[in-house]
Amino acid sequence: MAPSPIPPAQPDKHVGEVEVRHAHFSGPLPHPAILEQYEIRIPGSSERILQMTEKEGDHRRAIEALLIQKAFSEARFGQVCAVIVALAGIVGATYSSIGGHQIALEPYWADRRWSLS
């Protein structure tokens, strides 16, 4: 079966027009045109939206500062624990060597023979 031919364009027939607009806005504040529409419908709303945005920004910065402070505190705590463990090992080894032990920290397998059986 042969494909059907495409009919020729008819210049006197108006098919229609389509206009598509797409807008993308990012950020804590709406576009100024939208903010203006809020102000027209609810007087004083644009000022309230600006105040809300400022409060949200202050809150976010306070939370970020708290998170940074907590991370610093956790790092400091880890460092203190590491120093305590290292000093405990040094003190234990010194005490064992002063006490007359030939091997300060003898491994548990030291008395066993190295064999596969």
GIFENNOR-V614815 format. One record per backbone hydrogen bond with DSSP energy under -0.5 kcal/mol. NH is the residue of the N-H (numbers start at 0). CO is the residue of the C=O. If there is no record, write none. Layout:
# GIFENNOR-V614815
{{NH,CO} {NH,CO}}
This chain:
# GIFENNOR-V614815
{{10,8} {12,9} {13,11} {14,12} {19,17} {34,30} {35,31} {36,32} {37,33} {38,34} {39,35} {40,36} {41,37} {44,41} {47,43} {48,44} {49,45} {50,46} {51,47} {52,48} {53,49} {54,50} {55,51} {56,52} {57,53} {58,54} {59,55} {60,56} {61,57} {62,58} {63,59} {64,60} {65,61} {66,62} {67,63} {68,64} {69,65} {70,66} {71,67} {72,68} {73,69} {74,70} {75,71} {76,72} {77,73} {78,74} {79,75} {80,76} {81,77} {82,78} {83,79} {84,80} {85,81} {86,82} {87,83} {88,84} {89,85} {90,86} {91,87} {92,88} {93,89} {94,90} {95,91} {96,92} {97,93} {98,94} {99,96} {100,95} {103,101} {105,103} {109,106} {111,108} {114,112}}
